[in-house]
Structures are given as structure tokens and as C-alpha cells.
Amino acid sequence: MADVQITFPDGAEKTFPVDVTPLEIAKSISTSLAKKAVSGKLNGEYVGMHDAIKESGNFELITKDDEEGLQLLRHSVSHLLAQALNRLYPDQIHYGVGPFISNGFYYDTDKVEGNQISVEQFPEIEKMMKRIVKENLPIVSREITRDEALEMFKNDPYKIELINDLPADEHISIAVQGEHVELDRGGLVPSTGWIKHFKLTSVAGAYWRGKSSNPMLQRIYGTAFWNADDLDAEMKRRAEAKERDHRKIGADQDLFFTSQEVGSGLAVWMPNGAAIRRTLERYIVDREVQDGYQHVYTPVLSNLNLYKQSGHWDHYRDDMFPPMDMGDGEFLELRPMNCPSHIMVYKHQQRSYRDLPFRVAELGMMHRYEKSGALTGLSRVREMTLNDGHTFVMLDQIEDEFKKILQLMVDVYKDFDITDYRFRLSYRDPKNTEKYFDDDDMWEKAQRMLKGAMDDMGLEYFEAEGEAAFYGPKLDVQIKTALGGEETLSTIQLDFLLPERFDVTYVGSDGELHRPVMIHRGIISTMERFTAYLTEMYKGAFPTWLAPHQVRIIPVNREAHGEFAQQLTDRLVKQGIRAEYDGRNEKLGYLIRNAQSLKIPYTLVIGDEEVSNDTVTIRRFGSRDTNVKSVDQFEKDLLADIANHSRALDTLEKAVKGE
């Protein structure tokens, strides 16, 4: 019998008989390894633990301890789901694809008759999945011919489409577990008995192959882990995420809405949400003006040639809306970026070295042509307003300006109590000449300067290739979201390219024209995304200075105490406080609970004693205790709370953190 030569990851080689299985190889190393090995890999291709190896090559074992092992488990559970559905609804469902994803798996299904699968059916489906697990069916991969595949899946149009799209010489692989067969390239657990801890989580619509012109399928999501504790922890995290979801809180507190009538991805800010946004806008504009920025307003529409000159048309055309033909040779474009507009502000007159650094900022409305499937509440929208700013500097001013911008970011984070963030230096991928402007000297110079500034400041950072803007490297501030993910909140970008493209100059001390460096920066992202982030971070319990309703005033009896309550409301409103009088004909307990459910920071109850003594009885959100203050003292304390960005008071902070 012939032998095969197996080369392990450490370079060691060993000879085995042909048709040896990954399980036998694992056992030859150690029994414990064999017990936790999920799959083998030969020359980069998956080999099932019971599949025969017929050729020599580089070999590795994927175990439960590897991240890839968890991915294979989740991939296998998607097959288990399909098998359970087939048993429950024989010949009633067509299947798309069922891959693993970052936090679980999904399978796209299309029920031929009746309603699609609903969450209410999950217990029944999971029960069948567990029954199949107990059967411990071996999962075996094998290759078949194209004709065999077309015959095997002849009743499923989606599988037939996938088969027909494969190259003519492509080997077609299937995975078999009991009576169930899947189109699959491998990467599965040895048997259904390996699958112990899983949960179906949700359903959603998904266009077949991501194209809106294709049928809408039902996407069933789930997750799986190797042990029960990890699954329980994940389900608790998801429950917490659901409670923090800014879309749910936005609906509960009437902050914003989106609708097909208005247009997908176009948020409508209701008065409550508008109050938060207005506070954010006033706050950041005031901070930037204090830091030397000149605020401007520039058009939301610009000549298409502006974006051709900047390079956005070449690099971001797919993310831009179609140009509008004005009929006279001019094409207007909804702007995807503000930087060309700010370059025009700079170029409006000749600048001198005495004018630099020249800082310009704007709450600039932009539009991105996002696909409908990617739109999410306020996080992913088609119209957004960016807290944008650009500084034009001389070469020897870069480091000082960089530090100044970074200090502004840190100060702003402190006001919002944002503490969980890290710095990322985002570089170009030198091999990707389509995405990044092809000028090695420019990139090396810019990346060296950015890295040098961070090193000089003694700041910790990590580096990421391929995350730069097309015109230059950047420092990204990566925040940990309340839902466990990570996203970019703030950015500082060095740009040597756009000043060159737009022939941006300044007159130096020598009387000659010189080229400035452009620094792009955003402090709090877009109003939409930052509001979504804060909503989830605070869990809807906004600190007083941001809360859409800061004070709710409730009379014990409208007839006896309503006039005093209304006068107090008017007094606070004139001080710029977002106060409201609740004179509804409801029981006092209900009105108090309602104010608490809306997470209003201060609820004031007005009765006989309050009217007689010119006092208020105060109940803070998150506390069952009440205290009494004079109206004058309450107003003074409240204004101090707002002015200090609610940092002096800890009751609300503890309530937000669930303490």
C-alpha cells in the first residue's frame, strides 16, 4: 500500500498509509488532541475527521481551542438547522446559503407554501435539532459530478443557480449527515453529536445574493458555542444589547423615525431627538470656536467637477448619488465629503504664512448612497451631518496642531464620560493602487510624520494597514460601543495630496508661494451616529445636560396646585431648561412612574406644602428617595448640573451603569 507524507505546521514530517484519516493522525499524536480536533486541513483545504487522505501535503488540525474551530461549529449548526426544517416541513422549503458569521450563523430559507418561518416556531425547530444531535449522525464530505448535483438538488432553484454559476471544471462537494445533503466545501464537525449548545435568535428578510432585484428570503439567525456558560453569557449580552438598541429606545422616547414614505435611510428627528441633537451641535460649535476654528456654511450641492478634481469621484463613486444634469452642461452632485468645500473657503483669498494654522469647521450635511440592506436606524443612513473640520498648516506646525486636535478630542470625551477607547494608526495598503493614490514618497512621509507625533506624545496605539483614506494616513480613535462592537468615533488625517490637486498655496515669509499640509479631523462623528452611540451608552438615561426633557413637573391636584406648577415650568423654560408641566388627568402614581419610564432626570411633585413654602419635592431618575429644596436652590443646582455636563452628580451615573 502506498504512503503519504504529512508535513505539520512546525515543519516536522511523518509518513502514513494512504487513506489515513485526520482522526487517526490526531490519535497518533495524543488521545487528548483527538478528542478536541474538529477538522483537518490538507494544503489549505478542509478534510473531515473521518475522510481519507490520499495525497501528501501540509497538514494541520483545527481544534475546539481555535477560533476557526468555533467557526466550523457554527457552520455545522446551520446545516443542522436545515436538516431540522426539512424534517418538520418536508419539500416545503428552498434553501439559499448558510454560513457562519462573526457572532453565530444564519441560513437563508424560502418557504414555498404558507407563511415564512417565525420566531414563534423556534422552540419546535430547536427541539428537532436536539433530536438530531442525539442521533449523532456522522458528517461526511464527498465529491460528485455536476450532473449528479443538478439531479440531487433539482427541486431547489437556489441550489441549482449556485451549481450553474460554478466554473465548468469546478469540483462539486457535498456534505452528508443522515438523510440530509448540503452543497459544501468542507469545514464541519465530525458528527451531529458534537453540537451541544446553540440557540436560534432572530429572523429577518434578505434578498437572494444581496440583490434587490432578487426574491426576498427569510434569514434565520442563531449562535452556538462549545460550552453552556459561553452560550448563556452571549444570550445575556444580546438581551442587554436589545435593551440598549438605539432604535428601540428611539421609538420608546420618540427621538426619531424612518419610513419608506420619507425615504430609506433618511431620519426624521422628532422634538425629543432634536433637543439632543441641538445640544450636541451647540456644544461642539462652541468648543471649536474656543479652539480657534472659524465656522462656515457651505452648499450641500456642488459641481461634479469639484469631486472629480478631489478624487472622490474616482475612489468613492459607488458611494455617491447619481449626478443631477442641469441641462446646460453643468452636473450637480450631493456632496459625499466636506473637504473640497473647505478648500474653496481657504482659496477664496490668498493666504499668508501669518494666517496659518487656518482652521475651518462646519456641521456639514453629506449624502452617501448606502444600500438599503445596510441601513440601520441612525447608525447607517443616507443623509448625515458631520462634525467636520480642516486645518491648513506649514510643515513645522503639523505636530503642534496634531497635539491641539488630540487634546480637544480628549476634553470632549471627558464631558461625555467616554473612557473606553484606543488609538489606531491607519495606513494604506501599498498593493492596493486602485484605492490609494499612487505616490510612495508622499505616503511614507505622511505615515512617518503621523507615527512620529504619536511617539513624541508617548501615546499607545496599534497599526492597521489598509484603513487609511485614499489621500493620506490617519489616526482613528476606536471606541467600544455599548453593544460590544468597535467603531471609529474621531479621526485626524494628514493630507499632502488634495493641496496639490487644488493648487492650494500660502505666501511664505520669503515672499514665495508654498504648499500647506491639510489636516482633516472629526471630533464627534456625525450627529446621527453620535446620537445613536450616546443613546446606547447611556441606555436612554441621558445626563441632565443632554436629556430631551430635563424636568417633569407634576401637580398633586390640578385645581389646587396647577397654577404654581405652570408658573414654575415657565420660569425654568425662560432659563433655558427643558422643563414641562404634566397636567394630565391621571393618578399621581401613574404620572410619576411615567416620568421614570421616560428616564427624565428630575421629577418635581407640587402639593400644598410646596405651594405654601415655595419649594419643590424632587425625585431623581434611578432613585426612590425624594428631597425638598427651595425653588431658588433647585434652579441654582440644576443650572450648575447642566453647566458642568452632569459630572458633579453621581446618582444618575450609577443608575446608567446599573449599580
N, C-alpha and C positions, 0 to 999 in steps of 0.2 A: 504494500500500500504506500502511496506517495505521501510525502510530508509537506507541511507548510512552515515557513519561517516567520515567526511573530516577533516584531520589534516593539518593545514597551517604551513609554514616554521618557524614561530615564536612560534610554539607549541600549538597555540590556536586550539580548536576543535569546529566543528559545524555540526549539523545534517541536511541533506537534503533528499527530497524524492528520491527514486531510479529513474534512468533515467534523473536526473538533468544534465544540460549541463554546461560546463565551462563558457559559456556566462552568464547563469543565476546566477552562483556563483559569477562572477565578478560584475554583476549588484547589487547583494545583498550587496556588499561591497561599491561600489560607481559607479556612472554613468561614471565619467571620466576614471576610471580604465577599465570599459567595452569597452570604445571607443578605447583604445590603447592596449588591450590584444590581442595577436596574436594567442596564443595556450595555452592549459592547459597541465599539466604533472601529471599523477597519478602513484605513485610508480615508478617514473623514466621513464615511457612510455608516449609518446605524446598522447594527446586526443584533437581532433579538437574542435573548439569553439562551434560547433553545434552537437557534438557527445554525446551520452548518457553515463553517468557514472553509472555502475551497481554494483559497489563494493566499500567498504570503503578503505581508504588508505591515504598516504601522498600526498598532492596536492599543486601545485604551478602554478602560471600564468606567462607566458612569454610575455613581453610587447615590444613595439617598442623601449623603452629606453634601453633594454637589448641587449648585443652583440649577444646573442643567437637569439633574435628576428630578427636581421638583417640577420643572417644565414638562418632562416626559410623563410624570404622574398626571398632570393636568390635561395634557394631550390625550392620555388614555381615558380619563373620565369623560371627555367629550364623546368618545366612541361608546363608552358605557351608557351615556345619556341617549344616544341614537338607538342603541340596541333596546333599551327600555321603552322608548317611544314606539319602536316597531312592534314590540310585543303588545303594548297597550292599544295601539292604533294601526293594526296590520294593513299595509297597502293604502294608507291614508295620507302619508306624509312624504314629501320630496325633500331632499337634503342638499344644502349648499356646502359650506366648509365648516370645520370645527377645530380651530387652532387653540393653542394656549396663548394667553396674553399676560401682561405684567402682574396682574393680581388674580389670575384664575384662568378661565376658559370661556368659550361660547360655541354654540352651534347654530347656524342659520337654517331654519326649517320653513316649510311651506305646506300647511295642511290643506289637502285637496278639497275636502268636504267639511262643512260646518265652520265653527269659529276656530281661530288660531289658538295655540296653547296659551293659557293664562296662568298667573301666579297661583290662583286658587287650586290648580291641578298639580302643583309642585309636590305636596305630600304623597299623592298617589304615584307620581313618577319616581320620587326618591325611594319609595317602598319597593318598587320593581327593580330599581338599580341595586338596592341592597340584596335583593333576592339573587340577582345575577352574580354579585360579589361572592355570595355564599357558595355558588356553583363552582367557583374557582376555575373558570374556563381558561385554558391555555390561549395565549395570543401569539399567533404565528404569522410571519410575513412570507410572501412568495410572489414570484413574477408570473404574469400571464400575457398573452398576446393581445393586441389591440382588438381583434375580432372577439376574443373571449370577454374582454372588458365591456365592449359595446353590447354584447348579448347579456352579460351579467347585470348591467345597470340600465337595460333598455326601457324600464318603466320610470326612470328618474331623469327628467330633462336637464337638470342642473349638472348631474354627474356626466351625462352624455356630452354636454358642452365642454366640460373640463377635459374629457378624454379627447375630443376632437381638436382642442386647442394645443394638445401636446405635439411636439415635433414627431415626424413620421418614424424616426429611428429611436424615439424615447422608449426606454423600458418602463412598463407599467407594473407598479407594485400594488399589492393588496394586503390588508391585514385581516385575518380571520379569527373570530372568537365565537365559538359555538356556531349558531346558525347565522350570525351577523358578519357581514363583509363590508369593508371600507376601502376606498381608494386611499392609499397611504404609502409614504416613502420610508416608513420605519420610525423608530424612536418611541417605543411603547414599553410598558411594564410587562413582565413575563406572563402574567395571568390576571384575571379579574380579581382574584383573591388578594392581590397586593393593594387594592383600592379600599381603604377603610373610612377615611374621614373627608367628607365632601358635603357641599350644600349648594342647591340651586338658589340664586339670589334675585334675579330680575328678568324681565323681558323688555324688548324694545324693537322698533321697526328698523330695518336696514335694507337698503337697496342691494340687489344682487350685484356683486362685484363692484360695489361702490358707485354705480352709475345711476343717476336719477331717471334715466330712460328705461331702466330695467325694472322688473317686478319688485315690489316691496316684500321682503321676507320677514319672518318672526325670529329675532335673535334671542336665544335663551342663554343667559349668563349664569355662571356658577364659579365656585372656587374649591380648592382641595389642598390638603396638607398631609404630611406623613403622620402627624400625631394630633390627638384631640385638643390638646392645650393650644396649639398654634391655630387651629380652626376656630376655637372659642374666642381667642384673642382677636382674630381677624373679624369675626362677626360682631364683636363688641365695638371694634374700630369703625366698622361700617355703620353700625347703629348711631354712633357718635357723629360720624360724617353726615348721616342723613339729618340729624338734628341741627347740624351746623350749616347745611347746604344753603347758600345764599338765595337760591331760587325759592326754597320753601319759606325761609324767613322773610324774603322779599314779598311773598304773597301774604303771609300772616300779618306783616306790618304795613302792607300796602306801600312798598317802596318804589316798585317799578313793575312794568309788564311788557311782554312782547306778544305780537299777534300777527297772523297771516294777513289780516286786513291792512295793518300798517306796513308790514313787510318783514320777512325773516331777518333776524339779527339787528333789528332797529328798535332799541329800547325806548320806551316811553316812561319818563321819570314822573311819578306821582308826587304830590306835595311833600309827603314824608321823605321820600328819597331825594327830592330836590333840595330839601333843607340840609341833608347830609352833604350832598354834592356842593351846594353853595358855600357851606362852611369850609370844606376842603379847598375850594377854589380861592376863597378869600385868604385862607391861611397861607397857602403856598405862594400866592402872588405877593403877599406882604413880606414873607420870609425872603423871597428872591429880590424884591426891591431893596430890602435892607442889606442884601449882599451885593448890591451894585448892578443888578440886572435892569435893563430897560424893557418894559413890557410893550408888546405891539399886538395889532390885529392884522392878519393877512388873509387873502381870499381863500375860501375852501375850494375854489376852482382856479386852475391855471392853464396856460397854454401848454399843450402836449410837448412842444419843443423844449420846455424847461426840464422835463423829466427825461427826455432823450439826451440832453446835454449832461445832466447829472449822472446818468447811467441807470436810473431806476427803471426806465422802460426796457432796457436790455436785461436787467437782472431780476426785476420783480413784476414783469408784465402779467404773469399768471395771477398775481395777487391784486391787480389793478382793475378797476371797472373799465368797460369799453369807452373809448373816446367819444365825445359828442361833436358831430360835424355841424358847424355853424353855417355852412352853405356858402361861405365866402373864402374858403381856403384855410380858415382857422379851425383848429380842433382843440376843444377844451377837455380837461381831464380832472376828475375828482381826485384831489391830492392824496397820495398814499403816505407821504412824508412831508415834514415841515421844513427840512433843511434848505431846499432850494429857495423857498420864500425868504428865509432869514439871510441867505446870501444876497438876495436882492435888496434887503434892508441895508446890509453893510455897504453894498456897491452904489447905493443911491447917491453917495457923495464920496469924494476921495478922502481916505483916512490917513492920518499921520501916526507915526510911532507913539506920539503923545496920547492918542486915542486908545491905545491898546494897554491892557486887555479890553476888548469891546464885547460887552455881554448883552445878548438879546434873548428874550424869553417870551413865551406865549402859551396860552391854553388853546392849542391848535387842533381844530377838528379835522380828522382824517377818515378815509374810507378804504376798506380792504375787501376784496372780492372773495370772501370766505365761502366755502361750500356749505350747503345747508346742513349736511350731516355733522359738521364740525362746530356749529353754533351752540353756545351754552350760556344761557342767562346773560349776565353782564361780563362773564369771563372771556367769551369769544363772540364778538359782534362784528357787524359790517360798518358801523359808524362809531367812532370813538374820539374822545378829546384827550390829547396827550399833554401832560405837563412837560413841555419841551423847552430846551434852551441851548444856545450855541455861543461859544466864546471864540473870538479871533485873537490869537496871541503871537508874539515873537517866539523864536526858538528858546531863548533863555528865560521865558516866562512860563513854559509848559509845566515844570514841576510845581511851582508855587500855585498856579491856577488849579492844577490837579488836586493838590492838598486842600485848597479852599473849597472845591466842589465836594470832595470827600467829607470834609468837616461839616458842610451843610447837610449832607445825607445823614450823617451820624446824629446830628442835632435833631433833625426831623424824626428819625426813628425813635429817639428818646421821647418826643412829645406823644407819639402814638403807642409807646410801650412795645415797640418791635425789638426783640432781643435775639431771636433765633435766625441768624443769617451768616453767610460766609462769602468770601470774595473769590471770584473766578476770573482769571486772565484768559480771554478768548482770542485765540489765534486763527489765522487762515489755515486751510489745508493746501499746501503748496502744489499738490497734484490736481486740485480742482480749479483749473484755469477758466472754466465756464462761469463759476460762481464768483471768483475773486479776481479783481483787477490784476493783470499780469505785469508786476513790476517788483522784482525780488529786492532791489535796493530799498525801495520805499517801505516794503513790508518789514524787512529786517531792521531798518532804522526805527520805525514806529514801535515795533514789538520790543526792541531793546530799550527804548525810552520809557515805555509803559512799565516794563518789568523793573527797570532801574528806579523809577519813582516809588514803586511799592516796596522794593528792598530798602531804599533810603528811609522810608517811613516805618520800617520794621514790622510791616503787616503780614500776617499769614494769608496764603492764597493757594489755590490749586489751578492748574493749567489745563485748558481744553482746546484741542486742535479742531478746526472746522466750525467754530462757533462765532467767528468774527463777522462783522458787517462786510459787505463787498468792498468798501472803500478803506477799511482800516481795522486794527485790533481794538479791543475794548476791555474795560474792567466791568464785569457784571456782578451785581450784588444778588446772590441767590438766597431767597427766603424759604423757610419751611412753612408750608401752608397748614392751616388748622386741620385739613383732611389728610395730612401725611405726605403730600407731594412736595415738589420743589419747583419754583418758578423764579424768573428774573423780575425783580422789582425796580431796581435802579441800574443805570449804566453810565459809564464815561467812555467816550470813544475818541481816539486820536485819528485825525484825517488830514493827510497830505494830498489826497487825490482831488477832492472837489475844489479846493482853492486853485489848483492847477487848471481844472476843466473850465472853471468860470473866470479865469484870469483875475483872481482876487489879489489885490495889492495894497500896500501901505507905503507912504513916503518915509524913509528912514532918516536918521539924524545926519546921514551923509547927503541927503537930498535926492537919493536914488530910490527907484521902486523896488520893493522886496515882497516876497510871498509869505503871508502869515500861515500859521497852522490853525486848523479849525478843530475845536473840541465840541463834540456833540454830548449832551447829557440830559438825562431824565431822572427826576428825583422820586416821584411817587407814581410813575407809570401813567396809565390813562385813568380818567375819572371813573370809568366803568369797571376796569379790573381792580383798581384800588378799593373801590366801594365794595366789590364782591369779596375781596380779601379781608377787609376790616369786618364786614358782616359776619364772616365765618370765624374770624379770630375772636371777636367779641361775643359770638353766639347770639347776636341780635341785641345784646345788652350793652349798647353804646355808652361810653363815658359821657358825662353830662355835657361837655362842650360840643360833642358830636351828635348827641341824641336828637332825633327829629322832634320829639316832644320832651322838653326838659322838666316841665312841671304840669301835673294834672291837679286841678283844684275842685274839690267835691263838697257841696254843702250838705249838712245832715238833713236840713229841711229847706226846700227851695224858697218857700214863702218867708221863712224867718231869717235865713242866712244867705239867700241867693244874691241879694244886692251887695253885701260885703264881699262875697266870693267873686262877683263880677268886677267890682272895683279893684280888688287885689290883682285879678287877671290883667286888667287894663294897665295897672301900674307896672307890673313886671314886663309886659309886652313893650311898653314905652322904653324900658331899659335894655331892649334888645333880647330879652329872654323869651324862649319859645314856650309860653305858658298857655293853657287852655282851661276853660271853665266847663265842667261836665254837669249840666243841669238836667240830665235825662230823668224821667220819672221811673226810676228803678230803685230797688233796695240798696241801702248804703253798702252792705257787704258785697253785693254784686259789682258795684261801681269800683270798689277798692280792688277786688280780685281782677277786674278787667284792666285796671291800670297796671297791676303787677304782671298780668299776662302779656301786656304790650311792652314790658320792661322799661317803663318810664322811670327815670332816676328818682324823682321826688313826687310823692303824692301828699297833698295837703288836705286835711279834713277840717271843715269850718262848722263849728257849733256855737252854742250860746256863750261859752267861756271865751272862745276865740274872738267873737264879735265884741264882747264886753271889754276884753283886755287888749285888743289889737294884737293878737298873737296868732300863731298857726301851729297845728299839730302835724308833725312831719313823719312820714313813713318812707324810708329809703328802699329802693328795689333790692331784693335779696335779704332783707331783714324783717323780722316780725316785731321788732321793738319800735316804739314811737318816742319822739321827744317834742318838747314845746319850746318855741322861740318867739321873740317879738318879731313883728313883720319887718322892722328895720334891720334886725340882726340876721334874719333869714335872707333878706335881699343882699346884704353885705357878704354873707358867707357864700351864697350862690354865685354872685359875680366873681368872687375870688376863686371858686371852684372852676368856673369857666375860663377865667384868665390864666389859670395855672394848668390848663389842659387836664384837669381832674386828677392830677398826680398826688395831691395832698391828702386825698381821701382813700381809705383802703377798703371800706365796706363793699363798694361796687366791684373793685378789683377782685376781691375774694369770691364774690358771687359769680363773676365771669369765669374764674378758674375752677369753680365747683368746690371750693373749700368750705 
